[in-house]
Amino acid sequence: MLHGRTFWRAVIGVAAAVLGSFPALAGSLTVFPVRVQLSADEPVQTLTVRNSGGEPSRVQLRVYAWSQAAGEEVLAETREVLANPPLFEIAPGDEQLARLGLRASAGDVERSYRVILEEVPIDELARPGEVRALLRISIPIFVPPAAARVQLDWSARPSDGALMLGLANGGNTHVQISRLTITRADGSPLGAEDMSVYLLPGARTERSFAVSLPVRSGERLRIEVLTDSDPLSAEIVAGGSSGEAGRP
């Protein structure tokens, strides 16, 4: 079992693909798509891995079940999704197709995985005294439930001139936040931040959020987030009751 970075940092891999619409780039390797969805109707999807460098690249694929606990990313070995081929070599300027196949059925809660693409050293290319940086790319895989339900529960409390934000995913599907904005109840802005944050079903996290003006306990605030599906908003009381994010 592997433990990774906190929710509020860039997750393993390439953060440039914020909403999944651009290829993942890492050195000489390009991978597309950067997010995969599997289902009973479409149990197999294909990754395209391209080598734009000047030397051959050997790549290994491993699939892990992905969860979040105590603010950490957790990866565990699984056979519920298989990658084929699991190891391949790509010549310069060439590309390789890799298939991801689902072996588990969908449930009431979305299943989440990550396929890790890692460059493996090629002995013939090693040069004396040379240290070569090997590439690593992580692609999320989701198996959605039959009926998705989005629910984010927020809380906030003043903390050393900032806001300590609490966030819990009470729905049955993931939410990927790309931008978070906080205003006072009268609409005056307090702060905004671009990010690429995944929150899986049942996961909770907390983070410090910088604000331009002091916030008092008991003050009403409005939170708006852009996600990979619909925009969400919530009204909360600082240091008091939590708010449930819904569509504006």
C-alpha positions in Angstrom: 0.0 0.0 0.0 1.3 3.4 -1.0 0.6 6.7 0.7 0.9 9.9 -1.3 0.5 13.7 -1.0 -2.3 15.5 0.7 -5.5 16.2 -1.2 -4.7 19.9 -1.5 -1.4 19.4 -3.3 -1.1 18.3 -6.9 -1.8 14.6 -7.0 0.8 12.2 -8.3 1.6 12.8 -11.9 0.9 15.7 -14.2 -1.2 18.6 -12.9 -1.3 20.4 -16.2 -4.3 18.3 -17.2 -6.7 20.1 -14.9 -10.0 19.0 -16.5 -8.8 16.1 -18.5 -8.9 17.8 -21.9 -5.1 17.9 -22.6 -2.5 15.2 -23.0 -0.3 14.5 -20.0 3.2 15.5 -20.7 6.3 14.3 -18.8 9.7 14.8 -20.5 9.6 12.9 -23.8 6.4 10.9 -23.0 2.9 12.0 -23.9 -0.2 10.1 -22.7 -3.8 10.6 -23.8 -6.4 10.6 -22.4 -5.5 11.9 -19.0 -8.6 10.5 -17.3 -10.4 7.2 -18.0 -13.9 6.1 -17.3 -14.9 2.4 -17.4 -18.3 0.9 -17.1 -20.2 -2.3 -17.8 -21.2 -0.9 -21.2 -17.6 0.2 -21.9 -15.3 -2.1 -19.9 -12.2 -1.4 -22.0 -10.5 1.9 -22.8 -7.2 2.6 -24.6 -4.3 4.8 -23.6 -2.0 6.2 -26.3 1.6 6.6 -25.1 3.9 8.5 -27.5 7.7 8.9 -27.3 8.8 12.3 -28.7 12.4 11.9 -27.5 15.5 10.8 -29.3 16.0 7.5 -27.5 13.9 4.4 -26.9 11.8 4.4 -23.8 10.7 1.4 -21.8 7.4 1.9 -19.9 5.8 -0.2 -17.1 2.1 0.1 -16.3 0.6 -0.7 -12.9 -3.0 -0.2 -11.7 -3.8 0.6 -8.1 -7.1 1.0 -6.2 -7.2 4.7 -5.2 -8.6 6.0 -1.9 -8.2 9.0 0.4 -7.8 8.7 4.2 -6.7 11.2 6.8 -5.7 13.8 4.2 -3.5 11.3 2.2 -3.7 9.6 -1.1 -3.7 5.8 -0.7 -2.8 3.4 -3.5 -3.3 -0.4 -3.0 -2.5 -3.2 -5.5 -5.6 -4.5 -7.3 -6.7 -6.9 -10.0 -10.0 -5.2 -10.6 -8.6 -3.2 -13.6 -5.9 -4.8 -15.8 -3.4 -3.0 -18.0 -2.2 -4.7 -21.2 0.6 -4.8 -22.1 2.1 -4.2 -18.7 5.5 -3.5 -20.1 6.6 -2.2 -23.5 9.3 -0.3 -25.3 8.6 2.7 -27.6 11.1 3.7 -30.3 11.8 7.4 -30.8 8.9 9.1 -32.5 6.7 6.1 -32.2 3.6 5.4 -30.0 2.1 2.4 -28.1 -1.5 1.6 -27.4 -2.2 0.2 -23.9 -5.7 -1.2 -23.0 -7.3 -0.9 -19.6 -9.9 -3.6 -18.8 -12.5 -3.6 -16.0 -13.0 -6.8 -14.1 -15.2 -5.4 -11.3 -18.9 -4.4 -11.4 -20.2 -0.9 -10.6 -21.7 -0.3 -7.2 -23.7 2.3 -5.4 -20.5 4.3 -4.9 -18.0 5.3 -7.6 -14.9 3.1 -7.8 -11.6 4.9 -8.3 -8.2 3.7 -9.5 -4.9 5.1 -10.8 -2.8 3.7 -13.6 0.9 4.6 -13.0 3.2 4.8 -16.0 6.8 4.5 -15.0 9.9 4.7 -17.2 12.1 1.7 -16.6 15.9 1.9 -17.2 17.3 0.4 -20.4 20.8 -1.0 -19.6 22.1 -0.5 -23.1 21.5 3.2 -22.9 23.3 3.7 -19.6 26.5 5.9 -19.8 29.2 5.9 -17.2 28.7 8.6 -14.6 25.3 9.6 -16.0 22.3 10.1 -13.8 19.1 9.8 -15.8 15.7 11.1 -14.5 13.0 8.5 -15.0 9.5 9.7 -15.8 6.3 8.9 -13.9 2.8 9.7 -14.9 -0.4 8.9 -13.0 -3.8 8.7 -14.7 -7.1 8.5 -12.7 -9.7 5.8 -13.6 -13.3 6.0 -12.5 -16.1 3.5 -12.5 -19.3 5.7 -12.0 -22.3 4.5 -10.0 -25.7 4.0 -11.7 -27.0 7.3 -10.3 -24.4 9.9 -9.3 -25.1 12.2 -6.4 -22.9 15.3 -5.7 -22.7 16.6 -2.2 -20.0 18.8 -0.7 -20.2 19.8 3.0 -18.2 22.9 4.0 -17.1 24.5 7.2 -14.8 27.4 8.0 -13.3 29.0 11.0 -11.0 32.0 11.4 -7.3 31.0 12.0 -4.4 33.4 12.3 -5.7 35.9 9.8 -6.8 33.2 7.4 -9.7 30.7 7.0 -9.4 27.1 7.9 -11.7 25.3 5.5 -13.1 21.9 6.1 -14.5 19.9 3.2 -16.3 16.6 3.1 -17.6 14.7 0.1 -20.9 13.3 1.2 -21.9 12.2 -2.3 -21.3 8.9 -4.1 -19.0 10.3 -6.9 -15.7 12.2 -7.0 -15.5 16.0 -7.3 -12.5 17.7 -9.0 -12.2 21.3 -8.0 -10.4 23.7 -10.3 -11.2 27.0 -8.7 -12.5 28.1 -5.3 -13.8 31.6 -4.5 -15.0 33.0 -1.2 -17.0 36.2 -0.7 -18.9 37.8 2.1 -22.7 37.6 2.2 -22.8 41.1 0.6 -20.7 39.9 -2.4 -17.4 41.6 -1.4 -14.5 39.3 -2.4 -12.3 37.7 0.2 -10.1 35.5 -2.0 -9.9 33.0 -4.9 -7.5 30.2 -5.7 -6.9 28.0 -8.8 -6.2 24.4 -8.0 -6.5 20.8 -9.2 -8.0 18.9 -6.3 -9.8 15.5 -6.3 -12.0 14.6 -3.4 -13.3 11.0 -3.5 -16.6 9.8 -2.1 -16.5 9.8 1.8 -13.2 11.7 2.0 -12.6 14.7 4.2 -9.9 17.3 4.2 -8.9 20.6 5.8 -6.8 23.4 4.6 -5.8 27.0 5.3 -7.2 29.6 2.8 -5.7 33.1 2.5 -8.2 35.9 2.7 -7.8 39.6 1.8 -9.7 40.9 4.9 -10.2 39.5 8.4 -13.2 37.2 8.9 -15.0 37.2 12.2 -16.6 34.1 13.8 -20.3 34.2 13.1 -19.9 36.0 9.8 -21.8 34.6 6.8 -19.8 33.6 3.8 -20.4 32.3 0.3 -18.2 29.6 -1.3 -18.3 29.0 -5.1 -16.3 26.2 -6.8 -15.7 25.2 -10.4 -15.6 21.5 -10.8 -15.2 18.9 -13.6 -19.0 18.8 -13.8 -21.2 21.7 -12.7 -20.3 24.8 -10.6 -21.3 24.4 -7.0 -22.0 27.0 -4.2 -22.7 27.0 -0.5 -23.5 29.6 2.2 -21.8 29.0 5.5 -21.2 30.7 8.9 -17.6 31.1 9.9 -16.9 29.2 13.0 -20.5 27.9 13.0 -22.7 25.7 11.0 -21.6 23.9 7.9 -23.0 24.5 4.5 -23.9 22.0 1.7 -22.7 22.9 -1.7 -25.3 22.7 -4.5 -25.7 24.0 -8.0 -26.2 27.8 -8.2 
